[in-house]
Every structure is written in C-alpha cells, then in structure tokens.
Amino acid sequence: MMMTVKAFRTPARHGYAVETSPFVPRRLACAASQYYGIAGCGTLLVLDETETGISIVRSWEWGDGLFDVAWSETNEHVLVAGGGDGSLQLWDTANHNAPLRVAKEHTHEVYAVDWSQTRGENLVVSGSWDHTAKVWDPSLSKSLTTLRGHEGVIYSTIWSPHIPGCFASASGDGTLRVWDVKSAVCRLAVPAHKAEILSCDWCKYDQNVLVTGSVDCSVCVWDLRNIRQPVSRLLGHTYAIRRVKFSPFSKTVLASCSYDFTVRFWDYSRNQPLLDTVEHHSEFVCCLHLCVCVCVCVCVCVCAVYSTGAIHQSVCTQVD
C-alpha cells in the first residue's frame, strides 16, 4: 500500500470519534474529551484536509466529555454528538456558539450515535451506558422509541445501509444485536464474543454481513443467516479493538484500530487476510472512518484518532 500522512494536534484533549462528511470532500468531524472522558469538558471539531495539512473550520466546547459524532445525511451543515452527561446535541456549522438543540433522556453516558443512510428515512440512533438504545427524529425534539435488551453498556450503534428501520448494536455483554425500530424489538441476538464488544459495522454490499471488534483482540465477521460461528475470525491485534469499519467500495475489505497503537487492513476472503498494518501512532488508536477520496487513483482516506494529544491523522492509502 502507498500512503501519505497528515496530522492535526489538539492539546489537552483525547480523541474519541471521527467521521467524514457525506457532502463535503475531505471534511471531517472529531469528538474529543479532557482527561480520557473521566472528567472535564469536551470539544467538537470540524476540520478540512488541504494539500498542506488539516485546518479548523469550526469548534465548540461542551461541559462534559464527547464520545461520538455523526453527520446528517440530509443537511451538510448539521451533525449530532453524544456526551458524557447523557445528552445528544445537534450542531450547525453556521452557528458559532450553541447547539441547535440538546436532548437528554439517557441516564448515563451516550457512547454511540449514528444517522440513518437509507432512502426515505431520516433518523438518529443513540447507544448509552444505561444499557438502552434510543431512536430519535432528526430535530431531537423527543425520542421515538427506547430499545432494551442489552445487559451491559452499549458501545456502538450502526444503522443498516440496506434495511429501513433496522440497526445493530454492540455491547459490553458480549452480544451483537439487530433491532427492528417499527416493532421496537430485538430481531436477533448474536453471542459474538466472550468479552466486551466495543464496535460493530455493517457491510455496505451485503445486508446479512456485519463485523465486530472486541476486548478479546479479535475481529469477527458474521453472516446473520448462520450465527453459530463467524464467517472469519481475524487475529493480529495485541490489545482491545476499539473500532471496526467496512470498506465503502469492497465487500470483503475492512479496517480495525486498537489500543495496541495500530490500524490494520484486512480482506477476510483471503487465506492470509491481513493486508497491512499502519503504525504511525504512539498511543491508543480510538477511532477510524473510511471514505472514498479522489486522487490520482481511487483510494481510501483513513482518519484515525488517538488518545494522548488527540492527533487527528488523515492517512491516504492506495488499495490494490
């Protein structure tokens, strides 16, 4: 793989989440917190990658830690963040001061937010350390439904890119769950790991395939039609896996980042699935996001955030 690296440093903040804009090329949002999110405030950053580096477009302060962020799929200026105070905040890049709306129904930290991507649907889902997931209208005026079933904290929620009103969640109880919003029930519970699951993602090309990343250092690919065992179990990380993401253009390619300071690229269809290991970081890698960018060739832009010093690093990687 061929790669170039750009970095952006925010002193006294620890990065937790990053997501690229679905509208503006090379624009990303980053959620960060003081003191590893245990105490102190949070910062939400909107950044642009340029030819020479990464620059701030907008930044806002929040009175508690911020743990996740997601862009609106219908408005290029709007994004939602989840906070340590149990709140969701709706932000607008045209508003320099305060969020458009704050919704606080969760009783513990909001650790995951996601904006639906399917046509004709405009919903937000949040996952919390109070063991619940909530689905919201896009204005955050109120939650539409609360889904219960997990017996541990929810670390990750992700909408299906294929099925309206369907999302997956990953929890500290070791299960991956698939939910139907209309009936407000769990359609499937997968005992995916014997340890906490910190992340899950849906394959963009197959509605039945998801991936999970766990504290047990494994990445598992699942086919929902047969959950007795994973399609593939990817080993190589030496510490907990913090985030997993499928490629936006390849069915079997995905990336993972870990507390072992690395980002790894995989193709689970190969006998030797590990494609590459990126070791540009000197601390925990807490998040990554994959997108297609326009260069001399088609490539993947990998944005990884690590904890100490909160460097938001853009890695442009050519994929064979």
C-alpha positions in Angstrom: 0.0 0.0 0.0 1.1 3.6 -0.7 0.2 6.2 1.8 0.7 9.8 2.8 0.1 11.1 6.3 -1.3 14.5 7.6 -1.8 15.2 11.3 -3.6 17.7 13.4 -3.0 18.2 17.2 -5.3 19.5 19.8 -3.5 19.9 23.2 -5.2 18.7 26.4 -7.9 16.7 24.5 -8.2 13.0 24.0 -9.9 11.9 20.7 -12.8 9.6 20.8 -14.6 9.7 17.4 -14.1 10.9 13.9 -16.4 10.8 10.8 -16.0 12.2 7.3 -18.7 14.4 5.8 -21.0 12.7 3.3 -21.3 16.0 1.4 -18.0 18.0 1.6 -14.9 16.2 0.3 -12.1 15.9 2.9 -14.2 17.4 5.7 -14.3 15.6 9.0 -15.8 16.0 12.4 -14.0 14.9 15.6 -15.3 14.4 19.1 -12.7 14.8 21.9 -12.6 15.0 25.7 -10.4 16.1 28.6 -8.8 13.5 30.9 -9.9 10.5 28.9 -13.6 11.5 29.3 -13.5 10.7 33.1 -13.7 14.4 34.0 -13.7 17.8 32.4 -15.2 19.2 29.2 -15.5 18.1 25.6 -14.7 19.7 22.2 -16.3 19.1 18.9 -14.2 20.0 15.9 -14.9 20.3 12.2 -11.7 20.0 10.2 -10.8 20.3 6.5 -7.9 18.4 4.9 -6.0 20.6 2.5 -3.0 20.0 0.3 -0.7 21.2 3.0 -2.3 19.9 6.2 -5.5 19.9 8.3 -7.2 23.2 9.4 -10.1 24.0 11.7 -13.4 25.1 10.2 -15.3 25.3 13.4 -15.0 24.2 17.1 -17.4 24.1 20.0 -16.9 23.4 23.7 -19.3 21.3 25.8 -19.5 21.0 29.6 -18.9 17.2 29.6 -16.9 14.7 27.6 -17.9 14.0 24.0 -17.7 10.4 22.8 -19.2 10.1 19.3 -20.3 12.2 16.4 -22.3 11.6 13.2 -23.1 13.9 10.2 -26.6 14.4 9.0 -27.4 12.5 5.8 -29.7 15.3 4.6 -28.0 18.6 5.6 -24.3 19.2 5.0 -24.1 21.7 7.9 -25.7 19.6 10.7 -24.1 17.0 12.9 -25.1 15.2 16.2 -22.8 14.4 19.1 -23.1 12.2 22.2 -22.0 13.3 25.6 -20.9 12.1 29.0 -23.8 13.9 30.6 -26.3 11.6 28.8 -27.2 14.2 26.2 -27.3 14.4 22.4 -26.5 17.8 20.9 -27.5 18.9 17.4 -24.9 21.3 16.0 -24.8 23.5 12.9 -21.6 24.7 11.3 -23.2 28.0 10.6 -23.9 28.6 14.3 -20.7 29.6 16.1 -22.0 29.5 19.7 -24.5 26.9 20.9 -26.1 23.7 19.7 -29.5 23.9 17.9 -31.0 21.5 20.3 -30.0 19.4 23.3 -31.9 16.2 24.2 -31.2 14.5 27.5 -33.2 11.3 28.1 -30.3 8.8 28.7 -29.3 8.4 32.3 -25.7 7.7 31.6 -23.0 8.5 29.0 -24.1 8.4 25.3 -21.2 6.5 23.8 -22.6 6.0 20.2 -24.6 8.0 17.7 -25.5 7.3 14.1 -27.6 8.9 11.4 -29.6 6.6 9.1 -28.5 6.3 5.5 -31.4 4.5 3.8 -33.6 6.4 1.4 -36.8 8.0 2.7 -35.6 7.6 6.3 -34.1 10.4 8.5 -33.5 9.0 12.0 -30.8 9.2 14.6 -29.9 6.3 16.9 -28.0 6.6 20.2 -26.5 3.9 22.5 -25.7 4.5 26.1 -24.1 3.2 29.2 -27.6 3.0 30.7 -27.9 -0.3 28.6 -30.5 1.3 26.2 -30.6 2.5 22.6 -32.9 5.3 21.6 -34.2 6.3 18.2 -34.8 10.0 17.5 -36.4 12.2 14.9 -33.7 14.4 13.2 -34.6 17.5 15.3 -34.0 15.6 18.5 -37.3 17.0 19.8 -38.0 13.7 21.5 -37.0 10.0 21.3 -39.4 7.9 19.2 -38.7 4.7 20.9 -36.4 3.2 23.6 -35.0 -0.3 23.0 -34.0 -2.5 25.9 -32.4 -5.9 26.0 -28.6 -5.5 26.4 -27.3 -6.5 29.9 -24.2 -4.3 29.6 -23.2 -0.9 28.3 -23.8 -0.1 24.6 -20.6 0.9 22.9 -21.7 1.0 19.3 -24.8 1.5 17.2 -24.9 1.4 13.4 -27.9 1.7 11.0 -28.3 -0.9 8.3 -27.4 0.7 4.9 -29.9 -1.7 3.3 -32.9 -2.2 5.5 -35.0 0.8 6.7 -35.7 1.0 10.4 -33.0 -1.6 11.2 -29.8 -1.1 13.3 -27.2 -3.1 15.1 -25.7 -2.6 18.5 -22.6 -3.9 20.2 -22.4 -4.2 24.0 -20.3 -5.0 27.0 -22.5 -8.1 27.5 -20.7 -9.7 24.6 -23.6 -9.7 22.2 -24.3 -8.2 18.8 -28.0 -7.3 18.5 -30.1 -6.4 15.5 -33.2 -4.3 16.1 -36.4 -3.5 14.3 -37.4 0.0 15.1 -41.1 -0.3 13.9 -41.9 -3.1 16.3 -39.3 -2.0 18.9 -37.9 -5.4 19.4 -34.6 -7.2 19.1 -34.8 -9.4 16.0 -31.5 -11.3 16.6 -29.0 -11.6 19.4 -25.6 -13.0 18.5 -23.3 -14.2 21.3 -20.4 -12.9 19.3 -17.6 -12.7 21.8 -16.9 -13.9 25.4 -15.6 -10.4 26.2 -16.9 -6.9 25.7 -17.6 -5.8 22.1 -16.5 -2.2 21.6 -17.6 -1.8 17.9 -19.7 -3.1 15.1 -20.3 -2.2 11.4 -22.5 -3.2 8.6 -21.1 -4.4 5.2 -22.1 -1.8 2.5 -22.7 -4.6 -0.1 -24.4 -7.4 1.8 -27.3 -6.8 4.2 -26.5 -10.1 6.1 -22.9 -9.3 6.9 -21.6 -7.4 9.9 -18.2 -7.2 11.7 -17.5 -6.9 15.4 -14.3 -5.9 17.3 -13.8 -6.9 20.9 -11.7 -6.6 24.0 -10.5 -10.2 23.3 -8.3 -8.8 20.5 -10.3 -10.5 17.7 -12.3 -9.1 14.7 -15.2 -11.4 13.7 -17.2 -11.2 10.5 -20.7 -12.5 10.9 -23.4 -13.7 8.4 -26.8 -13.2 10.1 -28.2 -16.3 8.3 -25.9 -18.5 10.2 -24.7 -17.2 13.6 -23.3 -20.5 15.0 -19.8 -19.4 14.1 -18.2 -16.4 12.4 -17.5 -16.3 8.7 -14.0 -15.2 9.6 -12.1 -14.5 12.8 -9.2 -12.1 12.2 -6.3 -12.2 14.7 -3.3 -10.0 15.0 -4.1 -7.1 17.4 -2.5 -7.5 20.8 -4.9 -5.3 22.8 -8.6 -4.4 22.7 -10.0 -3.4 19.3 -11.6 0.0 19.6 -13.3 0.4 16.2 -14.0 -1.6 13.1 -15.2 -0.3 9.7 -16.0 -1.9 6.4 -14.6 -0.5 3.2 -17.0 1.7 1.2 -16.1 0.1 -2.1 -15.1 -3.6 -1.4 -17.3 -6.3 0.1 -14.6 -8.2 1.9 -12.2 -5.4 2.9 -12.3 -3.8 6.4 -10.2 -1.9 8.8 -9.7 -2.0 12.6 -7.9 0.1 15.2 -6.8 -0.9 18.6 -5.2 0.1 21.9 -2.1 -1.6 20.5 -1.4 1.7 18.7 -2.1 0.2 15.2 -4.6 0.4 12.4 -4.9 -2.8 10.4 -6.4 -3.5 7.0 -8.0 -6.9 6.3 -9.5 -8.9 3.4 -11.4 -11.7 5.0 -11.8 -13.6 1.7 -8.1 -14.3 1.5 -6.1 -17.1 3.1 -3.8 -14.5 4.5 -6.3 -11.8 5.4 -4.0 -9.2 6.9 -3.3 -6.6 4.1 -1.3 -4.0 6.0 -0.5 -2.7 9.5 -0.2 1.1 10.0 2.0 2.0 12.9 2.1 5.8 12.8 0.6 6.3 16.3 2.4 6.3 19.6 -0.7 5.9 21.8 -4.2 4.2 21.8 -6.0 4.5 18.4 -9.6 5.1 19.4 -11.4 5.6 16.1 -11.2 5.5 12.3 -13.5 6.2 9.4 -13.2 5.0 5.8 -14.3 7.0 2.8 -13.5 7.3 -0.9 -11.4 10.2 -1.9 -10.5 11.5 -5.4 -6.7 11.4 -6.1 -4.6 10.2 -9.0 -6.2 6.8 -8.3 -9.2 5.6 -6.3 -8.1 5.3 -2.6 -9.4 5.1 0.9 -9.0 8.0 3.4 -8.4 6.6 6.8 -8.9 9.0 9.7 -7.6 7.7 13.0 -7.9 9.4 16.4 -5.6 8.5 19.3 -5.9 9.4 22.9 -3.0 11.4 24.3 -2.6 14.7 22.5 -5.6 13.9 20.3 -3.9 13.9 16.9 -6.5 13.6 14.1 -4.5 11.9 11.4 -5.5 11.5 7.8 -3.9 8.6 6.1 -4.4 8.3 2.3 -4.0 4.7 1.3 -4.0 3.2 -2.1 -5.8 -0.1 -2.1 -4.7 -2.7 -4.6 
